[in-house]
Amino acid sequence: MYAATLTLLSVYFSSELILCIPPVGLQPEQVHISYPGILGSMMVTWTTFNRTDSVVEYNLWGAKLFELQETGSSTPFVDDGTEKRKLYIHRVMLNGLKSGATYGIKCISLLI
């Protein structure tokens, strides 16, 4: 799993070493956080190689981390390369965020 810390203006990522590392196909990769044009909202997007749940746990930095949870959706994507790799693109919208506040977030991908 990956953890990302963000404010509404700046973002930085850090990998966490968890006691066990999930199979590679389940790990969230290419995590992106973007502003969707809705005040107080952020879109969290990532990819996996397997069809999994799309869940983000989050909370204000300094509060009980990962107490809040939002679910989203995933869509399959096949790249145009010679390998024709199939990926799943996950999207979860976080709403009601406080402007200028810092949040801890964690992307979770579990097999469906």
PyRosetta script that sets phi, psi and omega in degrees:
from pyrosetta import init, pose_from_sequence

init()
pose = pose_from_sequence("MYAATLTLLSVYFSSELILCIPPVGLQPEQVHISYPGILGSMMVTWTTFNRTDSVVEYNLWGAKLFELQETGSSTPFVDDGTEKRKLYIHRVMLNGLKSGATYGIKCISLLI")
pose.set_psi(1, 153.7)
pose.set_omega(1, 178.2)
pose.set_phi(2, -116.8)
pose.set_psi(2, 150.1)
pose.set_omega(2, 174.4)
pose.set_phi(3, -119.1)
pose.set_psi(3, 143.0)
pose.set_omega(3, 177.1)
pose.set_phi(4, -132.0)
pose.set_psi(4, 139.1)
pose.set_omega(4, 176.0)
pose.set_phi(5, -111.5)
pose.set_psi(5, 136.1)
pose.set_omega(5, -176.5)
pose.set_phi(6, -143.8)
pose.set_psi(6, 154.3)
pose.set_omega(6, 161.9)
pose.set_phi(7, -116.5)
pose.set_psi(7, 172.9)
pose.set_omega(7, -179.4)
pose.set_phi(8, -70.2)
pose.set_psi(8, -11.3)
pose.set_omega(8, -179.5)
pose.set_phi(9, -113.2)
pose.set_psi(9, -27.0)
pose.set_omega(9, -178.3)
pose.set_phi(10, -137.7)
pose.set_psi(10, 153.0)
pose.set_omega(10, -174.1)
pose.set_phi(11, -136.7)
pose.set_psi(11, 138.6)
pose.set_omega(11, 166.9)
pose.set_phi(12, -141.9)
pose.set_psi(12, 150.6)
pose.set_omega(12, -175.9)
pose.set_phi(13, -114.2)
pose.set_psi(13, 150.2)
pose.set_omega(13, 172.0)
pose.set_phi(14, -144.0)
pose.set_psi(14, 137.3)
pose.set_omega(14, 177.1)
pose.set_phi(15, -81.8)
pose.set_psi(15, 144.4)
pose.set_omega(15, 176.5)
pose.set_phi(16, -111.6)
pose.set_psi(16, 136.5)
pose.set_omega(16, 173.1)
pose.set_phi(17, -88.1)
pose.set_psi(17, 116.4)
pose.set_omega(17, 179.4)
pose.set_phi(18, -100.7)
pose.set_psi(18, 156.5)
pose.set_omega(18, -176.2)
pose.set_phi(19, -53.6)
pose.set_psi(19, -36.3)
pose.set_omega(19, 174.8)
pose.set_phi(20, -130.1)
pose.set_psi(20, 142.5)
pose.set_omega(20, -179.6)
pose.set_phi(21, -97.0)
pose.set_psi(21, 124.7)
pose.set_omega(21, -178.9)
pose.set_phi(22, -66.0)
pose.set_psi(22, 161.3)
pose.set_omega(22, 177.2)
pose.set_phi(23, -54.8)
pose.set_psi(23, 144.9)
pose.set_omega(23, -172.6)
pose.set_phi(24, -53.8)
pose.set_psi(24, -39.5)
pose.set_omega(24, -177.0)
pose.set_phi(25, -65.3)
pose.set_psi(25, -17.0)
pose.set_omega(25, -179.0)
pose.set_phi(26, -95.7)
pose.set_psi(26, -19.1)
pose.set_omega(26, -173.7)
pose.set_phi(27, -67.6)
pose.set_psi(27, 132.0)
pose.set_omega(27, 172.9)
pose.set_phi(28, -63.0)
pose.set_psi(28, 132.1)
pose.set_omega(28, 177.7)
pose.set_phi(29, -129.1)
pose.set_psi(29, 161.0)
pose.set_omega(29, 176.1)
pose.set_phi(30, 52.4)
pose.set_psi(30, 52.3)
pose.set_omega(30, -178.1)
pose.set_phi(31, -74.1)
pose.set_psi(31, 129.9)
pose.set_omega(31, 178.8)
pose.set_phi(32, -130.1)
pose.set_psi(32, 142.8)
pose.set_omega(32, 174.9)
pose.set_phi(33, -122.2)
pose.set_psi(33, 127.1)
pose.set_omega(33, -176.6)
pose.set_phi(34, -135.7)
pose.set_psi(34, 158.5)
pose.set_omega(34, 177.1)
pose.set_phi(35, -92.0)
pose.set_psi(35, 120.0)
pose.set_omega(35, -175.5)
pose.set_phi(36, -86.8)
pose.set_psi(36, 7.3)
pose.set_omega(36, -179.5)
pose.set_phi(37, 87.6)
pose.set_psi(37, 9.0)
pose.set_omega(37, 178.7)
pose.set_phi(38, -115.5)
pose.set_psi(38, 118.9)
pose.set_omega(38, -177.5)
pose.set_phi(39, -54.1)
pose.set_psi(39, 132.0)
pose.set_omega(39, 178.2)
pose.set_phi(40, 80.1)
pose.set_psi(40, 14.6)
pose.set_omega(40, -178.7)
pose.set_phi(41, -126.6)
pose.set_psi(41, 153.4)
pose.set_omega(41, 173.7)
pose.set_phi(42, -141.2)
pose.set_psi(42, 143.9)
pose.set_omega(42, 175.8)
pose.set_phi(43, -103.6)
pose.set_psi(43, 127.2)
pose.set_omega(43, 176.6)
pose.set_phi(44, -106.3)
pose.set_psi(44, 126.0)
pose.set_omega(44, -177.1)
pose.set_phi(45, -128.9)
pose.set_psi(45, 139.3)
pose.set_omega(45, 175.3)
pose.set_phi(46, -154.1)
pose.set_psi(46, 171.9)
pose.set_omega(46, 178.9)
pose.set_phi(47, -122.5)
pose.set_psi(47, 155.2)
pose.set_omega(47, 169.1)
pose.set_phi(48, -139.5)
pose.set_psi(48, 164.8)
pose.set_omega(48, 177.3)
pose.set_phi(49, -92.4)
pose.set_psi(49, -8.9)
pose.set_omega(49, 178.2)
pose.set_phi(50, -122.6)
pose.set_psi(50, 156.7)
pose.set_omega(50, 175.4)
pose.set_phi(51, -72.7)
pose.set_psi(51, 119.2)
pose.set_omega(51, -176.6)
pose.set_phi(52, -139.0)
pose.set_psi(52, 170.1)
pose.set_omega(52, 171.3)
pose.set_phi(53, -63.9)
pose.set_psi(53, 158.0)
pose.set_omega(53, 176.1)
pose.set_phi(54, -120.2)
pose.set_psi(54, 100.2)
pose.set_omega(54, -174.9)
pose.set_phi(55, -132.4)
pose.set_psi(55, 137.6)
pose.set_omega(55, 171.8)
pose.set_phi(56, -123.9)
pose.set_psi(56, 127.2)
pose.set_omega(56, 171.6)
pose.set_phi(57, -103.6)
pose.set_psi(57, 140.5)
pose.set_omega(57, -175.0)
pose.set_phi(58, -159.3)
pose.set_psi(58, 168.4)
pose.set_omega(58, 170.9)
pose.set_phi(59, -174.4)
pose.set_psi(59, 169.4)
pose.set_omega(59, 175.2)
pose.set_phi(60, -60.6)
pose.set_psi(60, 140.4)
pose.set_omega(60, 176.6)
pose.set_phi(61, -64.5)
pose.set_psi(61, 131.3)
pose.set_omega(61, -177.4)
pose.set_phi(62, 99.1)
pose.set_psi(62, -20.8)
pose.set_omega(62, 174.3)
pose.set_phi(63, -88.5)
pose.set_psi(63, -177.3)
pose.set_omega(63, 176.5)
pose.set_phi(64, -64.8)
pose.set_psi(64, 111.4)
pose.set_omega(64, -174.8)
pose.set_phi(65, -62.6)
pose.set_psi(65, 144.7)
pose.set_omega(65, 172.6)
pose.set_phi(66, 59.8)
pose.set_psi(66, 31.2)
pose.set_omega(66, 178.9)
pose.set_phi(67, -80.4)
pose.set_psi(67, -28.6)
pose.set_omega(67, 179.7)
pose.set_phi(68, -95.7)
pose.set_psi(68, 152.7)
pose.set_omega(68, -177.7)
pose.set_phi(69, -144.5)
pose.set_psi(69, 137.0)
pose.set_omega(69, 174.4)
pose.set_phi(70, -129.3)
pose.set_psi(70, 144.8)
pose.set_omega(70, 175.4)
pose.set_phi(71, -112.3)
pose.set_psi(71, 155.6)
pose.set_omega(71, -179.9)
pose.set_phi(72, -137.1)
pose.set_psi(72, -144.4)
pose.set_omega(72, -177.1)
pose.set_phi(73, -139.1)
pose.set_psi(73, 166.4)
pose.set_omega(73, 174.8)
pose.set_phi(74, -132.5)
pose.set_psi(74, 150.7)
pose.set_omega(74, 177.2)
pose.set_phi(75, -129.9)
pose.set_psi(75, 141.2)
pose.set_omega(75, 178.3)
pose.set_phi(76, -72.9)
pose.set_psi(76, 150.3)
pose.set_omega(76, 178.8)
pose.set_phi(77, -143.8)
pose.set_psi(77, 128.8)
pose.set_omega(77, 175.8)
pose.set_phi(78, -111.4)
pose.set_psi(78, 122.6)
pose.set_omega(78, -177.0)
pose.set_phi(79, -73.4)
pose.set_psi(79, 161.8)
pose.set_omega(79, -177.7)
pose.set_phi(80, -88.2)
pose.set_psi(80, 4.2)
pose.set_omega(80, -179.4)
pose.set_phi(81, -71.3)
pose.set_psi(81, 178.7)
pose.set_omega(81, -178.1)
pose.set_phi(82, -67.3)
pose.set_psi(82, -26.5)
pose.set_omega(82, -179.4)
pose.set_phi(83, -80.9)
pose.set_psi(83, -20.2)
pose.set_omega(83, -178.3)
pose.set_phi(84, 52.8)
pose.set_psi(84, 46.9)
pose.set_omega(84, -178.8)
pose.set_phi(85, -64.1)
pose.set_psi(85, 138.7)
pose.set_omega(85, 176.1)
pose.set_phi(86, -99.3)
pose.set_psi(86, 122.5)
pose.set_omega(86, 177.7)
pose.set_phi(87, -119.2)
pose.set_psi(87, 163.9)
pose.set_omega(87, 172.9)
pose.set_phi(88, -119.7)
pose.set_psi(88, 127.0)
pose.set_omega(88, 179.0)
pose.set_phi(89, -99.0)
pose.set_psi(89, 121.6)
pose.set_omega(89, -177.3)
pose.set_phi(90, -103.2)
pose.set_psi(90, 139.9)
pose.set_omega(90, 177.5)
pose.set_phi(91, -136.7)
pose.set_psi(91, 129.2)
pose.set_omega(91, 176.7)
pose.set_phi(92, -133.4)
pose.set_psi(92, 127.8)
pose.set_omega(92, 178.6)
pose.set_phi(93, -94.9)
pose.set_psi(93, 129.3)
pose.set_omega(93, 173.6)
pose.set_phi(94, -104.2)
pose.set_psi(94, 124.6)
pose.set_omega(94, -178.8)
pose.set_phi(95, -117.0)
pose.set_psi(95, 161.5)
pose.set_omega(95, 175.9)
pose.set_phi(96, 74.1)
pose.set_psi(96, 24.0)
pose.set_omega(96, 178.6)
pose.set_phi(97, -79.1)
pose.set_psi(97, 147.4)
pose.set_omega(97, -179.9)
pose.set_phi(98, -86.8)
pose.set_psi(98, 129.5)
pose.set_omega(98, 179.7)
pose.set_phi(99, -60.9)
pose.set_psi(99, 133.3)
pose.set_omega(99, 178.1)
pose.set_phi(100, 81.3)
pose.set_psi(100, -6.0)
pose.set_omega(100, -179.9)
pose.set_phi(101, -85.3)
pose.set_psi(101, 158.2)
pose.set_omega(101, 178.3)
pose.set_phi(102, -105.5)
pose.set_psi(102, 134.1)
pose.set_omega(102, -178.4)
pose.set_phi(103, -121.8)
pose.set_psi(103, 144.7)
pose.set_omega(103, 168.2)
pose.set_phi(104, -98.0)
pose.set_psi(104, 132.3)
pose.set_omega(104, 179.0)
pose.set_phi(105, -130.2)
pose.set_psi(105, 153.4)
pose.set_omega(105, 178.0)
pose.set_phi(106, -138.7)
pose.set_psi(106, 124.6)
pose.set_omega(106, 176.2)
pose.set_phi(107, -87.4)
pose.set_psi(107, 132.8)
pose.set_omega(107, -177.6)
pose.set_phi(108, -125.3)
pose.set_psi(108, 130.2)
pose.set_omega(108, 177.3)
pose.set_phi(109, -129.6)
pose.set_psi(109, 108.4)
pose.set_omega(109, 178.2)
pose.set_phi(110, -115.7)
pose.set_psi(110, 144.5)
pose.set_omega(110, 179.6)
pose.set_phi(111, -55.9)
pose.set_psi(111, 140.4)
pose.set_omega(111, 178.2)
pose.set_phi(112, -85.4)
pose.dump_pdb("model.pdb")
